[in-house]
Amino acid sequence: MKSLVFLIPYLRTYRRLLLAGLVWLVLTNALAMLIPWTLKQGIDAAERGDTREILWFAAILATAAVLRGVTRIFSRLRYLRTARRVEVDLRRDLLTRLLGQETPFFDSQRTGDLLSRFTNDLSNIRMLAGFGVLTLANAALVYLFTLVMLLSLAPGLTLIALLPYPAMLIVVKRVSRRLLYHSTRVQEALGKVSEAVEEGVSGQAVIRAGNLFDNRCRQFDRLNDDYLECNLVLARLRALILPVMTVIGPLATLLALYFGGSRVVGGTLSLGELIAFNAYLVQLAWPTLLLGWVLTLTQRAAASLERIDLLLRLPAKRAVLPAAGLRDLTAPGVQATGLTFAYGEQSVLHELSFDIPAGTLVGVAGATGSGKSSLLKLLARLYPLDAEQLFVDGEDLALVDETAYRRRLAAVPQEGRLFTGSVKENLLYAVPDADDEELQRVADAVCLTEEVAGFDEGFATKVGEGGLSLSGGQRQRVCLGRALAAGGGLWLLDDPFSHLDAATAREVWARLRPQLQGKTVFFASGRVSQIEGADRVLVLEGGRLCEQGTPAELARAGGLYARLIERERLLAELEALP
């Protein structure tokens, strides 16, 4: 029942709908109680030989059956509509919590497992909130109404007929704990299978190119077999519950027939009363059987709720960023004082200190793994910071309001992600109401206009999942255009031309650079030639700031920056050789 307690706040939102469903459910069961009573009256009339009364009670019986079917439909609709709305509310809350988390949370989570919580786990909860709540409410009413009618007909016989039910409760209590444990295992195994499927689909090109098909299939077969084994154990437990529930009804009927029949023979109970008594008793059979199904449903939902509750207990943050029209275009100054950072136990930045005036174009140079991307991720506030290490306009970045701060950002990661939709929708993702003039300005600035004109549907061309229908360079330029359309006073460019050839990169930068006049820009690049026009360069080596200054000063100093320039020059000469 803990799972039902969890759902109470969500169900309370739709209390009027649930109350209406309960009213219809009461009418349904009241009509159900009328049917055995009418049957009793008809049999008594038959014993008296009164044909008119027989026809009258037959008409009442038929009318009650039809009305019961109608009211049952209305009651089910109310409960099932509520369940669908609860599912939507939960899905919205889950996504809001997820999008509000820091990057380290996603580093430690499996994508497939998170997707499983949004699909299979929510489906289990919806079933409990709909059919589960409906069945429990209906069973409670059936037991209450039926017990009243049985006691009014034959109190002593009622106690005898209900003797098997306590034994059922004992069996159910013992099995339910094991059901919860194995239901949790099934959900976890399904999460691993979902993750394997997601990786297989998203990485299909790598699997084919690397001839990894057989290996991938073997790994999936192992996960699939584990999932099957968990399901078989759970199925055996469910197979035990339902027969127990099924036996209770017939056993109660046998007791009623034996002891009730002797009373009919003794003249203390009429035949009509015995038939009505058994009809009421039979009405307990179906709700009792459904309670067994609800028990397994409740345990599955309880396992799913445990997994979902872990996400709902995450700290709530605003996941929706302000509209681009509210962007703060003011260029900030940035200062670092002994900036140190690690991914878990892996230290990546060590005691970085610098002071960047507002409106400065800062180049960030260094070899692969030197910490360039990590520095930009910290500036983007993607990872939590220790206090008094990084400041923006004199404010400690560890303490500033993230939403307000991100109004100032225009960030372009190294591997930009495109979203499902068209080229236009992705370019104007942050400003969906922008006009075609803005679209053209952005496309021209990132050298996409001519290429998009060659697409069959132009800017309406679908980019595919993650932008797979575009080349790597096109995806990077769409990300640059998206940032340009959104605006911001602090730009963070993490090797934004890594998928472009040198000539295209120079042309894009030549068009984009005037758009960034007066902005504070951090431009990290593996090619030092791309940051030669920077106002200042930070050179990283092994996570440490080994040099900083203007490009000309660093080139004359003969340090790492100068060596990177020479290395790049030599590589260019080698590539030019026939």
C-alpha positions in Angstrom: 0.0 0.0 0.0 3.0 2.3 0.2 2.8 2.7 -3.5 -0.7 4.0 -3.2 0.4 6.5 -0.6 3.0 7.8 -3.0 0.2 8.4 -5.6 -2.1 10.2 -3.3 -0.8 13.7 -4.1 -1.2 13.0 -7.8 -4.7 11.4 -7.4 -5.8 14.3 -5.2 -5.5 16.7 -8.1 -8.3 14.7 -9.8 -10.5 14.1 -6.8 -13.6 15.4 -8.5 -13.1 12.9 -11.4 -12.5 10.1 -8.9 -15.5 11.1 -6.8 -17.7 11.0 -9.9 -16.3 7.5 -10.7 -17.0 6.4 -7.1 -20.6 7.5 -7.4 -21.0 5.5 -10.6 -19.3 2.6 -8.9 -21.7 2.7 -6.0 -24.6 2.7 -8.4 -23.1 -0.2 -10.3 -22.8 -2.3 -7.2 -26.2 -1.3 -5.9 -27.6 -2.7 -9.1 -25.5 -5.8 -8.7 -27.1 -6.3 -5.3 -30.5 -6.0 -6.8 -30.0 -8.9 -9.2 -29.8 -11.8 -6.6 -32.6 -10.2 -4.6 -34.8 -10.1 -7.7 -33.8 -13.7 -8.5 -35.0 -14.7 -5.0 -38.3 -12.9 -5.4 -38.8 -14.6 -8.8 -38.1 -18.1 -7.4 -40.5 -17.5 -4.5 -43.1 -16.3 -7.0 -42.6 -19.4 -9.1 -43.1 -21.6 -5.9 -46.4 -19.7 -5.5 -47.3 -20.1 -9.2 -47.8 -16.4 -9.7 -46.9 -15.8 -13.4 -47.5 -12.1 -13.3 -45.0 -11.6 -10.6 -42.5 -13.8 -12.4 -42.7 -11.6 -15.5 -42.5 -8.5 -13.3 -39.3 -9.6 -11.6 -37.8 -10.8 -14.9 -38.3 -7.3 -16.3 -36.6 -5.8 -13.2 -33.7 -8.3 -13.6 -33.2 -7.4 -17.2 -33.4 -3.7 -16.6 -30.9 -3.9 -13.6 -28.5 -5.9 -15.8 -28.6 -3.3 -18.6 -28.3 -0.3 -16.2 -25.4 -2.0 -14.4 -23.5 -2.3 -17.7 -24.0 1.4 -18.5 -23.0 2.6 -15.0 -19.9 0.3 -15.1 -18.8 2.0 -18.3 -19.1 5.5 -16.8 -17.2 4.4 -13.6 -14.3 2.8 -15.6 -13.9 5.8 -17.8 -13.5 8.2 -14.8 -10.8 6.0 -13.2 -8.9 5.3 -16.4 -8.9 8.9 -17.5 -7.4 9.8 -14.1 -4.7 7.2 -14.5 -3.7 8.7 -17.9 -3.5 12.2 -16.5 -1.5 11.0 -13.5 0.9 9.3 -15.9 1.3 12.6 -17.8 1.9 14.5 -14.6 4.5 12.1 -13.5 6.3 12.1 -16.8 6.4 16.0 -16.7 7.7 16.0 -13.2 10.4 13.4 -14.0 11.7 15.3 -17.0 11.7 18.6 -15.1 13.8 17.0 -12.4 16.2 15.4 -14.9 16.7 18.5 -16.9 17.5 20.4 -13.7 20.4 18.2 -12.7 24.1 18.9 -12.9 26.2 17.1 -15.5 27.8 14.7 -12.9 24.4 13.1 -12.4 24.1 12.1 -16.1 27.8 11.0 -16.0 26.8 8.3 -13.5 23.5 7.2 -15.1 22.7 4.8 -17.9 20.6 6.3 -20.7 18.7 3.1 -21.3 17.8 2.8 -17.7 16.5 6.3 -17.5 14.4 5.7 -20.7 13.0 2.5 -19.1 11.7 4.6 -16.1 9.8 6.9 -18.6 8.3 3.9 -20.4 7.8 0.6 -18.6 7.9 2.0 -15.0 5.4 4.7 -15.8 3.2 2.1 -17.5 3.2 0.0 -14.4 2.2 3.0 -12.3 -0.5 4.0 -14.7 -2.0 0.5 -14.5 -2.0 0.8 -10.7 -3.5 4.3 -10.7 -6.2 3.1 -13.1 -7.3 -0.5 -13.0 -5.6 -1.0 -9.6 -7.5 1.8 -7.8 -10.7 0.9 -9.7 -10.4 -2.7 -8.6 -9.6 -1.9 -5.0 -12.5 0.6 -4.7 -14.9 -1.9 -6.5 -13.7 -4.8 -4.3 -14.3 -2.8 -1.1 -17.8 -1.8 -2.2 -18.6 -5.4 -3.3 -17.4 -6.9 0.0 -19.3 -4.2 2.0 -22.6 -4.5 0.1 -22.4 -8.3 -0.2 -21.6 -8.8 3.4 -24.7 -6.7 4.4 -26.9 -8.8 2.1 -25.5 -12.1 3.3 -25.9 -11.2 6.9 -29.5 -10.1 6.3 -30.3 -13.4 4.7 -28.4 -15.9 7.0 -25.9 -14.6 9.5 -24.7 -18.0 10.7 -24.3 -19.4 7.2 -22.3 -16.2 6.3 -19.7 -16.9 8.9 -19.3 -20.5 7.7 -19.1 -19.5 4.0 -16.4 -16.9 4.7 -14.1 -19.2 6.6 -11.6 -19.8 3.7 -10.9 -16.1 3.2 -8.5 -15.6 6.3 -6.4 -18.5 4.9 -6.1 -16.6 1.6 -4.9 -13.5 3.4 -2.1 -15.5 5.1 -0.8 -16.9 1.8 -1.0 -13.5 0.1 0.9 -11.8 2.9 3.8 -14.3 2.7 4.1 -14.2 -1.1 3.8 -10.4 -1.5 7.3 -9.7 -0.1 8.9 -12.0 -2.6 6.9 -10.4 -5.4 8.2 -7.0 -4.6 11.9 -8.2 -4.5 11.6 -10.0 -7.8 9.6 -7.3 -9.4 12.4 -4.9 -8.7 14.9 -7.3 -10.2 12.8 -7.5 -13.4 12.7 -3.7 -13.7 16.4 -3.4 -13.3 17.1 -6.1 -15.8 14.7 -4.4 -18.3 16.6 -1.2 -17.8 19.8 -2.9 -18.9 18.1 -4.4 -21.9 16.8 -1.0 -22.9 20.2 0.5 -22.6 21.7 -2.2 -24.8 19.0 -1.6 -27.4 19.6 2.2 -27.3 23.4 1.7 -27.7 22.9 -0.8 -30.5 20.7 1.6 -32.5 22.6 4.8 -31.8 25.9 3.1 -32.4 24.9 0.9 -35.4 27.4 2.6 -37.7 30.3 1.9 -35.4 29.2 -1.7 -34.9 29.1 -2.3 -38.6 32.3 -0.5 -39.4 34.2 -2.2 -36.6 32.8 -5.7 -37.4 31.4 -5.9 -33.8 28.1 -7.4 -34.7 28.7 -10.9 -33.2 30.2 -9.5 -30.1 27.3 -7.1 -29.6 24.8 -9.8 -30.1 26.4 -12.1 -27.6 26.4 -9.3 -25.0 22.7 -8.6 -25.7 21.8 -12.3 -25.5 23.4 -12.5 -22.0 21.3 -9.5 -20.8 18.2 -10.8 -22.5 18.7 -14.2 -20.8 19.1 -12.5 -17.4 15.9 -10.6 -18.0 14.1 -13.8 -19.0 15.3 -15.6 -15.9 14.1 -12.8 -13.6 10.7 -12.9 -15.4 10.4 -16.6 -15.0 10.9 -16.4 -11.2 8.3 -13.7 -11.0 5.9 -15.7 -13.2 6.2 -18.7 -10.8 5.2 -16.5 -7.9 2.2 -15.0 -9.8 1.2 -18.5 -10.8 0.9 -19.3 -7.1 -1.2 -16.4 -6.2 -4.0 -16.8 -8.8 -4.8 -20.4 -8.1 -5.2 -19.6 -4.4 -7.6 -16.8 -5.3 -9.4 -19.1 -7.7 -10.0 -21.8 -5.1 -11.5 -19.6 -2.5 -14.8 -18.8 -4.3 -15.7 -22.5 -5.1 -14.8 -23.6 -1.6 -17.0 -20.9 -0.1 -19.8 -22.0 -2.4 -19.5 -25.6 -1.4 -19.7 -24.8 2.3 -22.8 -22.6 1.6 -24.5 -25.4 -0.4 -23.8 -28.1 2.2 -24.8 -26.2 5.3 -27.5 -24.1 3.5 -29.0 -27.1 1.8 -29.5 -28.8 5.2 -31.3 -25.7 6.4 -33.6 -25.7 3.3 -34.4 -29.3 4.0 -35.0 -28.4 7.7 -37.3 -25.6 6.6 -35.3 -22.8 8.3 -34.2 -21.3 4.9 -36.3 -21.0 1.7 -35.0 -22.2 -1.6 -35.1 -18.7 -3.0 -33.0 -17.4 -0.1 -30.4 -20.1 -0.6 -30.1 -19.3 -4.3 -29.9 -15.6 -3.6 -27.3 -16.3 -0.9 -25.1 -18.3 -3.4 -25.6 -15.6 -6.0 -24.3 -13.0 -3.6 -21.4 -15.3 -2.7 -20.6 -15.8 -6.3 -20.3 -12.0 -6.7 -17.4 -12.2 -4.3 -15.4 -14.6 -6.5 -14.5 -12.1 -9.3 -13.3 -9.3 -7.1 -11.4 -11.8 -5.0 -9.7 -13.1 -8.2 -8.9 -9.6 -9.3 -7.4 -8.8 -5.9 -4.7 -11.4 -6.7 -4.0 -9.7 -10.0 -4.0 -6.3 -8.3 -1.5 -7.7 -5.8 1.0 -8.6 -8.5 0.2 -5.2 -10.2 0.9 -3.4 -6.9 4.2 -5.1 -6.4 5.3 -4.3 -10.0 4.2 -0.7 -9.5 5.9 -0.6 -6.1 9.2 -1.6 -7.7 8.7 1.0 -10.4 7.8 3.7 -7.9 11.0 3.0 -6.0 13.0 3.6 -9.2 11.0 6.7 -10.1 11.1 8.1 -6.5 14.9 8.2 -6.8 14.5 10.7 -9.5 11.6 12.7 -8.0 13.7 13.1 -4.8 16.4 14.9 -6.8 16.8 18.5 -5.9 14.3 20.6 -7.9 15.7 23.2 -10.2 14.3 25.4 -12.9 14.9 23.3 -16.0 13.5 25.9 -18.5 15.8 28.7 -19.4 14.6 32.2 -20.1 13.6 33.2 -23.6 16.3 34.6 -25.8 14.6 38.0 -25.8 15.5 38.2 -22.1 19.2 37.4 -22.6 21.7 39.5 -20.9 24.0 40.7 -23.7 26.4 42.5 -21.3 30.0 41.2 -21.7 31.3 40.1 -18.3 34.8 40.0 -16.9 36.0 36.6 -15.7 38.5 35.8 -13.0 39.9 32.5 -11.7 41.8 32.1 -8.4 43.4 28.8 -7.8 40.8 27.0 -9.8 41.0 23.2 -9.2 38.6 20.6 -10.5 38.4 16.8 -10.7 36.0 14.2 -12.2 35.5 12.1 -9.2 39.0 10.9 -8.3 40.5 12.1 -11.6 42.0 15.5 -11.2 42.0 17.6 -14.4 42.6 21.2 -13.5 45.2 22.4 -11.0 45.4 25.9 -9.5 44.4 28.0 -12.5 44.5 31.7 -12.0 43.7 34.4 -14.6 41.9 37.7 -14.9 40.0 38.4 -18.2 38.6 41.9 -18.8 35.1 42.2 -20.2 34.9 42.1 -24.0 38.1 40.1 -24.5 38.5 37.3 -27.0 40.4 34.6 -25.2 42.0 31.7 -27.0 42.5 28.5 -24.9 45.3 26.4 -26.3 46.8 23.0 -25.4 47.2 19.4 -26.4 44.4 16.9 -26.2 43.6 16.1 -22.6 45.1 19.4 -21.3 41.8 20.5 -19.7 40.5 23.0 -22.3 37.0 21.5 -22.5 36.8 21.1 -18.7 37.6 24.8 -18.2 34.7 25.7 -20.6 32.4 23.3 -18.9 33.0 25.0 -15.6 32.5 28.4 -17.1 29.2 27.1 -18.4 28.4 26.0 -14.9 27.8 22.4 -16.0 29.6 21.0 -13.0 29.4 22.3 -9.4 32.2 24.5 -8.2 34.0 25.1 -5.0 33.5 28.6 -3.6 35.9 31.5 -4.3 37.6 29.9 -7.3 35.8 31.3 -10.3 34.3 34.8 -10.5 32.1 36.5 -13.2 32.0 40.3 -12.8 33.3 39.8 -9.3 30.5 37.4 -8.3 31.4 33.9 -7.1 30.2 31.5 -9.8 29.6 28.8 -7.2 26.9 31.0 -5.6 25.2 32.9 -8.4 21.7 32.0 -9.6 22.2 29.6 -12.5 19.1 30.8 -14.4 20.2 34.4 -14.3 23.8 33.4 -15.2 22.8 31.4 -18.2 21.1 34.4 -19.6 24.6 35.6 -20.3 25.8 32.4 -22.0 26.1 31.3 -25.6 27.8 27.9 -25.4 28.8 25.7 -28.4 30.2 22.3 -27.2 32.6 20.3 -29.3 30.1 17.7 -30.2 26.9 19.7 -30.6 23.6 18.0 -30.3 20.8 18.7 -32.8 17.2 18.1 -32.0 14.5 16.3 -33.9 13.0 18.7 -36.5 14.2 20.8 -39.5 17.3 22.8 -40.1 15.3 26.0 -39.5 13.9 24.7 -36.2 17.4 23.9 -35.0 18.9 27.2 -36.0 16.1 29.1 -34.3 15.6 26.7 -31.4 16.0 29.4 -28.8 13.9 31.9 -30.7 11.2 29.9 -32.5 9.2 33.1 -33.3 12.0 34.7 -35.2 11.3 35.8 -38.7 12.9 34.7 -42.0 15.2 37.7 -42.0 16.8 36.5 -38.7 17.1 33.0 -40.1 18.9 34.3 -43.1 21.2 36.4 -41.0 22.2 33.5 -38.9 22.6 31.1 -41.8 24.8 33.6 -43.6 27.0 34.1 -40.6 27.9 30.4 -40.4 28.2 29.8 -44.1 25.1 27.5 -44.4 23.0 29.4 -46.9 24.4 27.9 -50.1 24.6 24.4 -48.8 21.0 24.5 -47.4 19.8 25.8 -50.8 21.0 22.5 -52.3 18.8 20.5 -50.0 15.6 19.2 -51.5 13.5 21.0 -48.8 15.8 23.8 -48.0 15.6 25.0 -44.4 12.6 22.6 -43.9 14.9 19.6 -44.4 14.7 17.2 -41.4 18.1 16.8 -39.6 17.3 13.2 -38.4 18.0 11.9 -34.9 20.8 13.9 -33.4 21.4 15.5 -36.8 22.6 12.3 -38.5 21.4 13.4 -41.9 23.9 16.3 -41.8 27.7 16.1 -42.0 29.8 16.8 -38.9 30.8 20.2 -40.1 27.2 21.1 -40.9 26.1 20.1 -37.5 28.7 22.2 -35.9 27.7 25.2 -38.0 24.0 24.7 -37.1 25.1 24.8 -33.4 27.0 28.0 -34.0 24.0 29.5 -35.7 21.7 28.4 -32.8 24.0 30.1 -30.3 24.2 33.3 -32.5 20.4 33.5 -32.7 20.1 33.0 -28.9 22.7 35.7 -28.2 24.5 36.2 -24.9 27.3 38.3 -23.5 29.7 35.4 -22.7 30.5 33.0 -25.5 32.1 29.6 -24.8 33.3 27.9 -28.0 34.8 24.5 -27.5 36.7 23.6 -30.7 33.7 24.6 -32.8 35.5 24.0 -36.2 37.0 20.5 -35.4 34.9 18.9 -38.2 35.6 21.6 -40.8 38.5 21.9 -43.2 40.9 24.8 -42.6 39.6 26.9 -45.5 35.9 26.6 -44.4 36.9 27.2 -40.8 38.6 30.4 -41.7 35.6 31.6 -43.7 33.1 30.8 -41.0 35.3 32.5 -38.3 35.8 35.6 -40.6 32.0 36.0 -40.8 31.3 35.1 -37.2 34.0 37.2 -35.6 32.3 40.6 -36.3 29.1 39.3 -34.7 31.1 38.8 -31.5 32.6 42.3 -31.2 32.2 43.5 -27.6 31.5 40.0 -26.2 33.6 38.1 -23.8 34.7 35.0 -25.8 36.5 31.9 -24.7 37.6 30.0 -27.8 39.2 26.6 -27.1 40.9 25.0 -30.1 43.3 22.2 -30.9 44.6 24.4 -33.9 46.6 27.4 -32.6 46.2 29.0 -36.0 42.5 29.5 -35.3 43.2 31.6 -32.2 46.0 33.8 -33.6 43.7 36.8 -33.7 42.8 36.4 -30.0 43.3 39.3 -27.6 44.8 36.9 -25.1 45.7 33.2 -24.9 45.6 30.7 -22.0 47.9 27.8 -22.6 47.2 24.6 -20.7 49.4 21.6 -20.1 48.4 18.7 -18.0 45.6 20.7 -16.4 47.9 23.6 -15.4 48.1 27.1 -16.8 51.7 27.1 -18.1 51.5 30.3 -20.2 49.2 33.3 -20.8 49.6 36.5 -22.8 49.0 37.8 -26.3 49.7 35.5 -29.3 52.7 37.6 -30.3 54.2 37.5 -26.8 53.8 33.8 -26.5 55.2 33.1 -29.9 58.3 35.1 -29.1 58.6 33.4 -25.6 59.5 30.0 -27.2 57.4 28.0 -24.8 54.6 25.5 -25.4 52.5 27.9 -27.5 55.5 28.4 -29.8 56.1 24.7 -30.1 52.4 24.1 -30.9 52.7 26.7 -33.7 55.8 25.0 -35.1 54.2 21.6 -34.9 51.1 22.8 -36.8 53.3 24.4 -39.4 55.3 21.2 -40.0 52.1 19.1 -40.2 50.7 21.5 -42.8 53.9 21.2 -44.9 53.8 17.4 -44.7 50.1 17.4 -45.8 51.1 19.6 -48.8 53.8 17.2 -50.0 52.8 15.2 -53.1 
